[in-house]
Amino acid sequence: MKPAIICILFFHAFFTSISQTKSKTENIIIITVDGFRWQEIFSGADPAIISNTGFVKDTSLMRQLYMDPDASVRRKKLMPFFWNVIAEKGQLYGNRLFNNKVNVKNLYKVSYPGYNEILTGYTDPRIVINLPRNNNNINILEYLNNQKQFHEKVVVFSSWNIFPFILNEERSGLKINSGYEEIEGEEADTAFQKINIVQGNVTEKSHTRYDWLTYLSAREYIEQHHPRVVFLGLGETDEFAHHGQYDNYLQQATAIDKMIADLWYYIQTNSFYKDKTTLIITTDHGRGAKPTSWSAHHLFVRGSSQTWLAMMGPDIFPLGEIKNEQQIYQKQIAPTIAMFLGQKFETSHRTDNPISLPNTSATTSFELAGTK
């Protein structure tokens, strides 16, 4: 065979392989469940905590709802969507019983440093506590919003009212609805106005809005405007945990599981999103690993750095619960988001490599995008 023909065949095969490995993801939805432990994700309700009357008002009812001798049954009772759908169609990381680890890298193991790490891909030692101060670090949402194909198609809804500072709303120009902030710029007769009325009638407002109000606001916005990148920050699990209310903490986890199920059903029944959208779900920090310390988290509480990660979408091979020995860090999530969208997250601060995912086409797509 002539050399010229060999070259033509080689390049044809090469570029064919590129087209076959290109990421199918066109949209990303990132969901965070504040302060929710990996122990409940992978083993369901903790028998030692759910029977403790110091943390649960009606231990009999809670055991009836969530308990079983088999941890795989308990976790399905707690989070049925995670274990009936994501475990079948996606991937779940962080079950330390198999030495599969997801960790925060920051020293402080509280929310602001954790969200900074997730969204900027950078562990900033200057961010120590949860104060309402503008973040100097560029985040992945801001980066994407500055790309032509995603401009004005990135939106944030959060229960915790510190997110405008974490994402530096003043500098980034991101569309952010946070805490009990009213939803502005919508027509008077839309569901947004009804949500505003309900929010206005909440008599005891804290720094964390009810997650259902946050979710319904985000859901309505997604349905009306079809953004391509959505961040949904849910916060009541952390609130209930800090108050030592394990019963409410569990029930809120089940409620969030229902929200995610509802959102995924909408995604998969809408032509704009169907089979083109990747879901990334994680948490900002862990909590105490012992039944006596489960409600706390900070530098000196063992277990506070231990987190988890769930993903599902067209580029996620359906491997379910990942049981091989592995270490993932939270700061890898931002470059992974960029990878799925065919981007390379480049900014003034150093970022880590994307997560190495088994049997996904997106890794090759990222490598190609990074060589442009």
N, C-alpha and C positions, 0 to 999 in steps of 0.2 A: 504494500500500500504506500502511495506517495506521501512524503512528509507533510505537504500542504493539506491533504485530506485528513491525515491524522490530527493535525492541529485544529482543523474545523470541527471534527468529531469531539475532540477533547473540550474545546470551549463550549460547544453545544451542551455536552453533558454537564459541564461546570455550571453554566448559567441556568440550566434546567434544575439542578440541585438547589441552587439559590432560591429560585421561585418556589420550589416545593417546601423550603424550610422557612420562608418568610412568616413572621408572626401574623396570626389571624386576629389578634386583639386590636380593636379600634377604640374601645372605651374602657375606662378603669373606674371601679368604685372601691374606695378604701373605707373600711369600717373599723373603728376601735371601740372595744368594750373595756372601759376604764377599770383597772385594778382587778381584773377577773383572773383567778388562779388557774394554772395548768392542771392542778389536781382535780378540780371539778370538771374541766373540759374532758379529761381522759378517764376519770374514775367516778364521775357523778358526785352526789352528795357524800360528804365525809361522815361515816357512821359515828365517829367520836364527837363531832361538833353538832350534828343534827339531834343528838340525844341530850345535849347540854341545855338545861332550862335557862342558863345565863345568856344563851345566844338565840334560843328558840322559844317562843311563847307557848305554842301547842306542839309538843314533840310528837304526839300520837298522830296528828293530822299530817305533819311534815313527813314522818316515816311512811305513812300510807301513800303520800304523793310521790315520794322520791326514793324510798329505800328498797333494796333487794340485796341478797348475799352476793350476787354477781355484779361486778363493777361495770361490765359491758351493758347490762340491763339498766343499771342506775344512770349511766350517762345518756342512754336513749330516753329515759324518763325525763331527765333534766333538759336535754337539748336534742329533741327528735330530728330537727332539720339537719343539724350537724352530722348526726350519725345515721340518718336514713338517706340523705342526699349528698352532702359534701363527702362523706366517707365512701360513697359509691362513685361519684363523678369528679372528685377533686383530690386534694392532698392536705393532710393535717400533720403538723410538726410540733414537737415539744414534749412528747411523752418520755419523761426521764426514766421511767421503769425499763425502757429499752436503750437508755443512754442516748436518746435522741434529744438534743438540747437546743433551746432557743433562749438567748439571754440579752438583757440590756448590757451595754458596755460602760455607761456612765456610772460614776461612783455613788450617786446620791439616791437613785432608785425611787424618785418621786415623779410626779406627772410632767411638769414643765420640761425637765431634762429628758424625760422619756419621749415626749412628743417631738421635741427638737431632734432627737436622735432618729426617730422614725422618718420624719419629714425632710430633714436636711442631710441625712446620711453622715452626720458629723457628731462626735461626742465632744461637746464644748464644756471644759472644766469651769468656765466662768458662770454657767447657768446652774445655780445651786438649789434654789427654792422657788415656790410657786407665786412669784410676785408679778403684778401686771406691768411688766416692762417690755418694750419692743425688742424683739429678737434681731440681732444684727446679721444672723446667718440666712443665706438664701435658701428657700425651701423648694422641694420638687414641684409643688403646685404652682408657685410663682414662676419657676423656670418654664413649666409647660404653658402657662398662660402667656408667656412672652414669645412662644413659638406661633408662627402664623396659623397653623392648622388647628391650634387649640385656643387661640385668643378669644376671650369672652365666653369660653365654653367650659370653664373650670369654676366650680362652686363648692362652698363649705357650709355645712350645717352642724352645729355642735351644741351639746347641752351645757358644757362648762364655759363660763363667760370669759375665760382667760385666752381662748384661742385667737381672738383678734390681735393679741400681743405676741403669741407664739408665732403666728404667721405674718406679723408686722403688716397689718392691714393698710396702714398709712403709706408704706413704701411699695408693697406688693400690688396694691390695687385689686386684690382678689375680692370676689363677691362672697361675703361672709355673713351668716346669720347665726348669732351666738347668744346663749343664755336666753333671757326673756326679751330680747330685742325684737321689736315689731318688724314684720316683713313689709317692706316698702316697695312702691313702684308697680304694684299689681292692681288690676281692675277691682272696683268696689264690690262686685257681686261674686268674686271668686272665693274658693275655700280658704285662701290666705287671710281674708278679712275675718272669717269665722274663727280661724286659729288665733288671730290677734285679739279678738274679743275674749276667747277662752283664757288666753294668757293674761290679759288685763284683769280678769276676775280671780286669778290666783292670789289669795290674800297673803300668804307667807312665801315670798320669793327668796330663794337662796341663790348662791352663785352657780347652782346647777339646775337647769330647767328639767321638767319632767321629760324623760326620754320619748314617751309617746308623742308629745308635742313636737319635739325635734324631728322624730321620724316622719310624722305626718306632713310637716313642712317640707322636708326633703323629698318625700314621695310625690307630693303635689308639684313641686318645682320640676322634678325629673319628668313627670308626665306632660307638663305643659311646655317645657323648654328644651328637653332632650340635650342636656349638657354631656360632654364627652368624658370629663373627669369630675368625680364627685368624692368629697371627703365627708363622712358621716361619723361624728364623734359622740358616742353615747356614754353617760357618766354615772347613772344611778347605782350601778353595782358597787362602785367605789364608795359612794355616799353611805349606802346601807352597811357596807363592811366596816367603815370607820365608826359607825354607831354600834357595832357589835350585833347587828341584826341579821343573823345567818338565814333566818326564814325569808326575810324580804330580799336578801341577796340572791338566794336561789330562785325565788319567784320572778325577780327582775331578769335573771339570766334566761329563764324560760320565755318571758315576754320578748326579750331581744331576739331569741331564736325564732319566734313567730314573726317579728318584724323582718328579719333577714329572709325568711321563707316567703313572705308576702312580696318583698322586693324582687327576689329571684324569679318568682312566678311572673311578675310584671315584665321583667327583663326578657324572659324566654317566651313571652306572648306578644312582644312588641317588635315590629320589623326593624326598627332603628337599632335595637340592642341585641336581638336574638342571635346567639352563636357568634357574637362579635365583642362580648363584654367579659372582662375578667374581674372577679371579686377577690379582694384581699382583706382578710379579717385578722386582727391581732389585738394586743393590749399594750399599755404604756409601761407597766411594771408588774412584778409579782407581788406576793404577800408572804407573811410568815408561814413556814412549812409545818409548824406544830399546831395542834388543836388549841393550844393556849395563846398562840401568837398570830393566828390566821388573819385577824382584823388589821394588823399593823403592817407598815412597810416603810423602810428607810435604810440608811447606810448600815445600821447596826442590827437589823432584823434579818436573820438567815432565811433565804428563800425569796427575798425581794427582787433579786435580779432575774429570777426564773420566769420566762414568759412562754408564749405559744404562737403559732401562726397557722392559718387555714387559707387555702386558695382554691379557686374553681374558675374555669373558663376554657376557651377554645384551644389554648396552648398548654393547658395543664393536663398531663397524662393521668388518667383515673387510677391512682395507686392507693387512695384512701389513707389510712393511718401509716405513716412512715416509721418503720421499726428498726432501721439500720442505725448504727452509731454515727452521729453527725453533730456538728456545732454550727449554728446559725446565730448571727448577731443582728440586733434590731437595726443597726445603721446600714445594713445591706438592703433594707426594704426600699428606700428611695431610689437607688440605682436599678433595682429590680422593676419598679414601676416604669421607669424610663425605658428599660429594656423591652418590656412588653409592648410599648408604644413605638418601638423602633428608634428611640432616642438614646443619647448618652448624656447623663446628667453631669455637666461640667460647670463648676463655679469656683469662686476664689478660695474656698476652703477645701480641704482634702475629703474625698468620699471613698467609700469602700467598693469592692467588686459586687456585682449582683449575686444573688443566691444561685448556686449551682443546682438546677432542678433536674431530676431524672426524667428522661424521655420527653423533653419538650423541644419544640422547634425554635422557641424564642431565643435560646442561647446563641444559636448560629446567626439569627437575625441581628442580635445585639453586636456580635463580633463584626458583622458586615457594616452595620451602621457606624460603629466606632472607627472604621478605617476610611470613611469618606473624607 
